[in-house]
Amino acid sequence: MVSRFALTASFVALLLSPATGFAGSRGPLQIIVSKDQQSLVVYDGDAVIATSPVSTGKPGHATPTGIFSILEKRRHHKSNIYSNAPMPFMQRLTWSGIALHGSNHVPDYPASHGCVRLPSAFAASLYKMTERGVHVLISDRQISPAEVKSALLFRPVPVNIQPPLSDVPLRPAISQAGDTPVEVAMREPTGGAGTSRSMEEPIRILITRSDARDTMREVQTSLEFLGYAPGSIDGHAGTATIAALRAFQTGEGLESDGKLTPELTDKLLRKAGRTPPQNGKILVRQGFKPLFEAGLTIDKPEEALGTHFLQFRHNEEEGAEGKWFGVSLENHLPASMKKRLGISIEADPFAYNGIQRTLARMTISDDVRKRVEGLLAEGSSLSIADTESGLETGQGTDFITVTRSRPGD
């Protein structure tokens, strides 16, 4: 374990170094907190920029682990839960109350009510170097990013070439109404060949498994196409959807019970000229807002995907294609969830080339790839998880993935 003295000394040395201090950061940063080591490390790609001791949540108020990003920043903030306790240089990670913030009491053990406490001087310096959207990963063990190479990873479209809009029917994000194709606006180049994309707003990408909600949306779309009235196309079987299913069954001479079976789903989709949804999906956000989602195929679905995070760097140092840097996080899914998802083989977060092997199991259409690559910019990120982001992902957030870092958590 790295001593807290070493962490503090490392932070001071990095601050004093003109080459690697805060002012000299070269690209999108990534912050990684280790609960086991009670430490925080700031990375630029795979290079360490600064380190610091921290205090995470004490028993009964554990700090959640997973993939987060800074949602809000306030120099002067007081807790609205714990008696207006001061939280200077607050950087919010969830709307439910988890944040990074400064404190005069940062012991070498978990001591907070769930937040990540930082020494006051470090909190002030970190506050100056970050902005909304900077990713923060919280893990039990210490993890560090490394370059990841894979043919599936997205690469930027040359800025002097405007990619045509494809007519592939991408689904709008789940929060958007309807199921009509969405045209995603491609950015016009602002300069000639070689113009940097680094000033464009990065996108957030999540690759995960499809679920029953995706199938229900296809069913609702088919019912609407066939002239029935399923209500909102939202992936939930409300009264209007059940009534529409009953009407379809009656029209087809079937028992009108409103129960959606695989056989009924297949018959309905075929009648509407639609195909069943793929077993995976890709979702894209930008500026804390959903853009679109589309299907993809996952090979060997019985194997867990695991939980992985990658960030894209694209500047002169990384070359024309840029580089992806990634980490794997420990995430133990409940037995009931694995059964529902059809997972019989666990993911090993410590496996060699685990991210590459997971990526190799995925097939993304050329149309979807072009859509994503037309939006790719410096600092874009890709999260991979077996389950779609939970309740923490919503309005005003990136994709937030909360992990279960130990069995039984």
C-alpha positions as CSV (number, residue, x, y, z in Angstrom):
1,M,0.0,0.0,0.0
2,V,1.2,3.5,-0.8
3,S,1.8,5.5,2.3
4,R,-0.1,8.7,2.8
5,F,3.2,10.6,3.2
6,A,4.3,9.3,-0.2
7,L,1.0,10.4,-1.7
8,T,1.3,13.9,-0.3
9,A,5.0,14.2,-1.3
10,S,4.1,13.0,-4.8
11,F,1.4,15.6,-5.1
12,V,3.7,18.4,-4.0
13,A,6.5,17.3,-6.4
14,L,4.1,17.1,-9.3
15,L,2.7,20.6,-8.5
16,L,6.2,22.0,-8.5
17,S,7.1,20.3,-11.8
18,P,6.4,22.6,-14.8
19,A,6.3,19.6,-17.1
20,T,3.7,17.5,-15.3
21,G,1.9,19.9,-12.9
22,F,-1.6,21.0,-13.1
23,A,-0.8,23.9,-15.5
24,G,0.9,21.5,-17.9
25,S,-1.8,19.0,-18.4
26,R,-2.0,18.0,-22.1
27,G,-5.4,16.4,-22.5
28,P,-8.6,15.2,-20.9
29,L,-8.0,14.1,-17.4
30,Q,-9.3,11.1,-15.5
31,I,-9.6,10.8,-11.7
32,I,-9.3,7.5,-10.0
33,V,-10.1,6.9,-6.3
34,S,-9.0,3.8,-4.5
35,K,-11.0,3.0,-1.4
36,D,-8.5,0.3,-0.3
37,Q,-5.6,2.7,-0.4
38,Q,-7.6,5.8,0.5
39,S,-6.0,7.6,-2.4
40,L,-6.8,9.7,-5.4
41,V,-4.7,9.8,-8.6
42,V,-5.2,12.2,-11.5
43,Y,-4.3,10.8,-14.9
44,D,-3.6,12.4,-18.3
45,G,-3.8,9.3,-20.6
46,D,-1.7,6.8,-18.7
47,A,0.6,9.5,-17.1
48,V,0.2,10.4,-13.4
49,I,-0.5,14.1,-13.0
50,A,-1.1,14.3,-9.2
51,T,-1.9,12.1,-6.2
52,S,-3.5,12.8,-2.8
53,P,-4.7,11.0,0.3
54,V,-8.5,10.9,0.7
55,S,-11.1,9.7,3.2
56,T,-14.1,7.9,1.8
57,G,-17.4,6.8,3.4
58,K,-17.3,5.1,6.8
59,P,-19.2,1.9,7.6
60,G,-22.9,2.5,7.1
61,H,-22.2,5.4,4.7
62,A,-20.0,3.6,2.2
63,T,-18.9,5.6,-0.9
64,P,-20.3,3.9,-4.0
65,T,-17.9,2.4,-6.5
66,G,-18.2,2.8,-10.3
67,I,-18.0,5.2,-13.2
68,F,-19.0,8.8,-12.5
69,S,-18.3,12.3,-13.9
70,I,-18.4,15.8,-12.4
71,L,-21.9,17.1,-12.7
72,E,-21.6,20.4,-10.8
73,K,-18.9,22.5,-9.2
74,R,-19.3,25.0,-6.3
75,R,-16.5,26.8,-4.4
76,H,-18.7,27.3,-1.4
77,H,-21.2,24.6,-0.6
78,K,-22.9,23.3,2.5
79,S,-24.5,19.9,2.9
80,N,-28.3,20.0,2.8
81,I,-28.3,16.6,4.5
82,Y,-25.8,16.9,7.4
83,S,-26.5,20.1,9.3
84,N,-25.1,22.5,6.7
85,A,-21.6,21.0,7.0
86,P,-19.2,22.9,4.9
87,M,-18.1,21.3,1.7
88,P,-15.6,23.7,0.1
89,F,-14.6,23.2,-3.6
90,M,-17.4,20.7,-4.0
91,Q,-17.4,18.7,-7.2
92,R,-20.7,16.7,-7.4
93,L,-20.6,13.1,-8.8
94,T,-24.3,12.1,-8.3
95,W,-27.5,14.1,-7.7
96,S,-28.2,11.8,-4.8
97,G,-25.4,13.4,-2.8
98,I,-21.9,12.0,-3.6
99,A,-19.2,14.5,-4.2
100,L,-15.5,15.3,-4.0
101,H,-14.8,18.2,-1.6
102,G,-12.2,19.7,0.7
103,S,-11.9,19.1,4.4
104,N,-9.7,19.9,7.3
105,H,-10.2,16.4,8.6
106,V,-8.9,13.7,6.2
107,P,-7.7,10.8,8.4
108,D,-6.1,7.7,6.9
109,Y,-9.3,5.7,7.1
110,P,-12.9,5.9,5.8
111,A,-14.5,8.8,7.8
112,S,-17.1,10.6,5.6
113,H,-20.8,10.2,5.2
114,G,-20.3,8.9,1.6
115,C,-18.4,11.7,-0.1
116,V,-14.7,11.7,-0.9
117,R,-12.9,14.1,1.4
118,L,-9.7,15.8,0.1
119,P,-7.1,17.8,1.9
120,S,-8.2,21.5,1.6
121,A,-5.1,22.7,-0.4
122,F,-5.4,19.8,-2.8
123,A,-9.2,20.2,-3.2
124,A,-8.6,23.9,-4.2
125,S,-5.9,22.9,-6.8
126,L,-8.0,20.1,-8.2
127,Y,-11.0,22.4,-8.5
128,K,-9.0,24.7,-10.7
129,M,-7.9,22.0,-13.2
130,T,-11.3,20.2,-13.7
131,E,-14.5,21.1,-15.5
132,R,-18.0,19.6,-15.7
133,G,-17.8,16.2,-17.4
134,V,-14.4,15.1,-16.1
135,H,-14.7,11.4,-15.3
136,V,-14.1,10.1,-11.8
137,L,-13.8,6.3,-11.2
138,I,-14.1,4.9,-7.7
139,S,-12.8,1.4,-7.1
140,D,-11.9,-0.7,-4.1
141,R,-8.5,-1.6,-5.5
142,Q,-6.1,0.7,-7.2
143,I,-6.5,0.7,-10.9
144,S,-4.7,2.6,-13.6
145,P,-5.4,3.3,-17.3
146,A,-3.4,1.7,-20.1
147,E,-3.6,2.1,-23.9
148,V,-6.2,-0.3,-25.5
149,K,-6.0,-1.2,-29.2
150,S,-9.0,-2.9,-30.9
151,A,-10.5,-2.8,-34.4
152,L,-13.9,-2.1,-32.8
153,L,-12.8,1.1,-31.1
154,F,-14.1,4.3,-32.9
155,R,-11.7,6.5,-34.8
156,P,-12.3,10.2,-35.7
157,V,-13.5,11.2,-39.2
158,P,-11.0,13.5,-40.8
159,V,-12.2,17.0,-40.1
160,N,-12.0,18.2,-43.7
161,I,-14.4,15.5,-44.8
162,Q,-18.1,15.9,-43.9
163,P,-19.6,12.4,-43.5
164,P,-23.0,12.1,-45.1
165,L,-26.0,11.5,-42.9
166,S,-27.0,7.9,-43.1
167,D,-30.6,6.8,-43.3
168,V,-30.0,4.0,-40.8
169,P,-33.0,4.0,-38.4
170,L,-31.3,4.8,-35.1
171,R,-33.6,4.8,-32.1
172,P,-33.9,8.0,-30.1
173,A,-32.7,7.8,-26.5
174,I,-35.2,6.1,-24.1
175,S,-36.2,9.5,-22.7
176,Q,-37.4,10.7,-26.0
177,A,-40.9,10.0,-27.2
178,G,-41.7,7.8,-30.2
179,D,-39.5,5.5,-32.3
180,T,-39.0,7.5,-35.4
181,P,-35.5,7.7,-37.0
182,V,-33.3,10.4,-35.6
183,E,-31.0,12.5,-37.7
184,V,-27.9,13.3,-35.6
185,A,-26.4,16.6,-36.6
186,M,-22.8,16.3,-37.8
187,R,-20.5,19.1,-37.0
188,E,-19.3,21.3,-40.0
189,P,-15.6,21.8,-40.0
190,T,-14.6,25.2,-38.9
191,G,-11.3,25.3,-40.7
192,G,-9.3,23.6,-43.4
193,A,-7.6,20.2,-43.4
194,G,-5.9,19.4,-40.2
195,T,-8.2,21.5,-38.0
196,S,-8.2,20.2,-34.5
197,R,-11.3,18.5,-33.1
198,S,-10.2,19.0,-29.5
199,M,-12.5,22.0,-28.9
200,E,-15.6,20.0,-29.8
201,E,-17.8,18.7,-27.0
202,P,-17.0,15.1,-26.3
203,I,-19.6,12.4,-26.5
204,R,-20.3,9.6,-23.9
205,I,-20.9,6.1,-25.2
206,L,-22.4,3.2,-23.4
207,I,-22.4,-0.4,-24.7
208,T,-24.6,-2.8,-22.9
209,R,-27.1,-5.7,-23.3
210,S,-30.6,-5.3,-24.7
211,D,-33.3,-6.1,-22.2
212,A,-37.1,-6.7,-22.1
213,R,-37.8,-3.0,-22.4
214,D,-36.1,-2.9,-25.8
215,T,-38.2,-5.8,-27.0
216,M,-41.4,-4.1,-25.6
217,R,-40.5,-0.9,-27.6
218,E,-40.3,-3.0,-30.8
219,V,-43.6,-4.6,-29.9
220,Q,-45.2,-1.2,-29.3
221,T,-43.8,0.2,-32.6
222,S,-45.1,-2.8,-34.5
223,L,-48.6,-2.4,-32.9
224,E,-48.7,1.3,-33.9
225,F,-47.6,0.5,-37.4
226,L,-50.3,-2.1,-37.8
227,G,-53.0,0.4,-36.7
228,Y,-53.4,-0.5,-33.1
229,A,-53.0,2.0,-30.3
230,P,-50.3,0.9,-27.8
231,G,-50.0,4.3,-26.1
232,S,-46.5,5.8,-25.5
233,I,-43.6,3.8,-27.0
234,D,-41.7,3.7,-23.8
235,G,-40.9,0.0,-23.3
236,H,-43.4,-0.5,-20.5
237,A,-46.5,-2.6,-20.9
238,G,-49.2,-0.2,-19.7
239,T,-52.9,-0.6,-20.1
240,A,-53.0,0.8,-23.6
241,T,-50.3,-1.6,-24.7
242,I,-52.0,-4.6,-23.2
243,A,-55.3,-3.6,-24.8
244,A,-53.5,-3.2,-28.2
245,L,-52.0,-6.7,-27.8
246,R,-55.5,-8.2,-27.0
247,A,-56.9,-6.5,-30.1
248,F,-54.0,-7.9,-32.3
249,Q,-54.6,-11.4,-30.8
250,T,-58.3,-11.1,-31.6
251,G,-57.5,-10.0,-35.2
252,E,-55.2,-13.0,-35.6
253,G,-57.7,-15.5,-34.2
254,L,-55.6,-16.1,-31.1
255,E,-56.6,-16.3,-27.4
256,S,-57.0,-12.7,-26.3
257,D,-55.1,-12.7,-23.0
258,G,-52.7,-9.8,-23.6
259,K,-49.7,-11.9,-22.5
260,L,-46.5,-11.3,-24.5
261,T,-44.8,-14.5,-25.3
262,P,-41.7,-15.1,-27.6
263,E,-44.1,-16.7,-30.1
264,L,-46.5,-13.7,-30.1
265,T,-43.5,-11.3,-30.3
266,D,-42.2,-13.0,-33.3
267,K,-45.6,-13.2,-35.0
268,L,-46.2,-9.5,-34.3
269,L,-42.9,-8.2,-35.5
270,R,-43.1,-10.4,-38.7
271,K,-46.5,-9.0,-39.4
272,A,-45.1,-5.5,-39.2
273,G,-42.1,-6.3,-41.3
274,R,-39.7,-5.7,-38.4
275,T,-36.9,-7.8,-37.0
276,P,-36.3,-8.7,-33.4
277,P,-33.9,-6.3,-31.6
278,Q,-30.3,-7.2,-31.4
279,N,-29.0,-8.6,-28.1
280,G,-26.8,-5.5,-27.5
281,K,-27.2,-1.8,-27.8
282,I,-25.1,1.4,-28.0
283,L,-26.3,4.6,-26.4
284,V,-24.8,8.0,-27.0
285,R,-25.0,11.2,-24.9
286,Q,-23.5,14.6,-25.3
287,G,-23.6,17.6,-23.0
288,F,-25.4,15.6,-20.3
289,K,-28.2,14.9,-22.8
290,P,-29.2,11.7,-24.7
291,L,-28.7,11.7,-28.5
292,F,-29.6,8.3,-29.8
293,E,-29.3,4.6,-29.4
294,A,-28.9,1.7,-31.8
295,G,-28.5,-2.1,-31.8
296,L,-25.4,-4.2,-31.9
297,T,-24.6,-7.9,-31.7
298,I,-22.8,-9.5,-28.8
299,D,-21.2,-12.9,-29.4
300,K,-21.2,-15.5,-26.6
301,P,-23.9,-13.8,-24.7
302,E,-23.7,-16.3,-21.9
303,E,-20.3,-14.7,-20.9
304,A,-20.5,-11.5,-18.8
305,L,-19.1,-8.4,-20.6
306,G,-17.6,-7.1,-17.4
307,T,-17.4,-3.4,-16.6
308,H,-14.9,-1.3,-18.5
309,F,-14.2,2.4,-19.1
310,L,-12.2,3.9,-21.9
311,Q,-11.3,7.5,-22.7
312,F,-10.3,8.9,-26.1
313,R,-7.3,11.2,-26.6
314,H,-6.8,12.9,-29.9
315,N,-3.9,15.4,-30.3
316,E,-0.6,15.7,-32.1
317,E,1.1,13.4,-29.6
318,E,-1.5,10.6,-30.3
319,G,-1.4,10.9,-34.0
320,A,-4.2,11.2,-36.6
321,E,-6.2,8.3,-35.2
322,G,-5.8,9.2,-31.5
323,K,-5.5,6.7,-28.7
324,W,-7.9,5.0,-26.2
325,F,-6.9,4.4,-22.6
326,G,-9.0,2.0,-20.5
327,V,-9.5,0.3,-17.2
328,S,-11.6,-2.6,-15.9
329,L,-13.6,-2.4,-12.7
330,E,-14.7,-5.2,-10.4
331,N,-18.5,-5.7,-10.6
332,H,-20.3,-8.6,-9.0
333,L,-23.8,-9.0,-10.4
334,P,-26.5,-10.6,-8.2
335,A,-27.4,-14.1,-9.0
336,S,-30.9,-13.1,-9.9
337,M,-29.7,-10.5,-12.4
338,K,-27.3,-13.0,-14.0
339,K,-30.1,-15.5,-14.4
340,R,-32.3,-12.8,-16.0
341,L,-29.6,-11.8,-18.4
342,G,-28.6,-15.4,-19.3
343,I,-25.1,-15.0,-17.9
344,S,-23.5,-18.3,-16.8
345,I,-19.8,-17.3,-17.1
346,E,-18.4,-14.5,-14.8
347,A,-16.2,-11.7,-16.0
348,D,-12.6,-11.6,-14.6
349,P,-11.6,-7.9,-14.1
350,F,-8.0,-9.0,-13.7
351,A,-7.8,-10.9,-17.0
352,Y,-5.1,-10.0,-19.4
353,N,-6.4,-8.1,-22.3
354,G,-9.9,-8.4,-20.9
355,I,-11.1,-5.2,-22.5
356,Q,-9.9,-6.3,-26.0
357,R,-11.5,-9.7,-25.6
358,T,-14.8,-8.1,-24.7
359,L,-14.6,-5.7,-27.6
360,A,-13.8,-8.6,-30.0
361,R,-17.2,-10.1,-29.2
362,M,-19.2,-7.1,-30.6
363,T,-20.3,-6.4,-34.1
364,I,-21.4,-2.8,-34.9
365,S,-22.9,-1.9,-38.3
366,D,-21.0,0.5,-40.6
367,D,-23.9,3.0,-40.5
368,V,-23.9,3.2,-36.7
369,R,-20.1,3.4,-36.6
370,K,-20.1,6.4,-39.0
371,R,-22.7,8.1,-36.9
372,V,-20.6,7.7,-33.8
373,E,-17.3,8.6,-35.4
374,G,-18.8,11.7,-36.9
375,L,-19.3,13.0,-33.4
376,L,-16.0,11.6,-31.8
377,A,-13.8,14.3,-30.2
378,E,-11.0,14.6,-27.7
379,G,-12.1,13.4,-24.3
380,S,-15.0,11.2,-25.6
381,S,-15.5,8.1,-23.4
382,L,-16.9,4.6,-23.8
383,S,-18.4,2.6,-20.9
384,I,-19.1,-1.1,-21.2
385,A,-21.4,-2.9,-18.7
386,D,-23.8,-5.9,-18.6
387,T,-26.6,-3.7,-17.4
388,E,-27.8,-0.3,-18.5
389,S,-27.1,2.6,-16.2
390,G,-29.4,2.6,-13.2
391,L,-31.3,5.4,-11.4
392,E,-28.3,7.7,-11.1
393,T,-28.2,8.2,-14.8
394,G,-30.8,10.8,-15.8
395,Q,-31.3,14.4,-16.7
396,G,-28.1,16.4,-16.3
397,T,-25.7,13.4,-16.1
398,D,-23.4,11.4,-18.2
399,F,-23.8,7.6,-18.1
400,I,-23.3,6.6,-14.4
401,T,-22.4,3.0,-13.7
402,V,-22.6,1.9,-10.0
403,T,-20.7,-1.3,-9.4
404,R,-20.9,-4.0,-6.8
405,S,-17.2,-4.3,-6.0
406,R,-17.5,-7.3,-3.6
407,P,-19.9,-10.2,-3.5
408,G,-22.9,-9.5,-1.3
409,D,-22.5,-5.7,-1.5
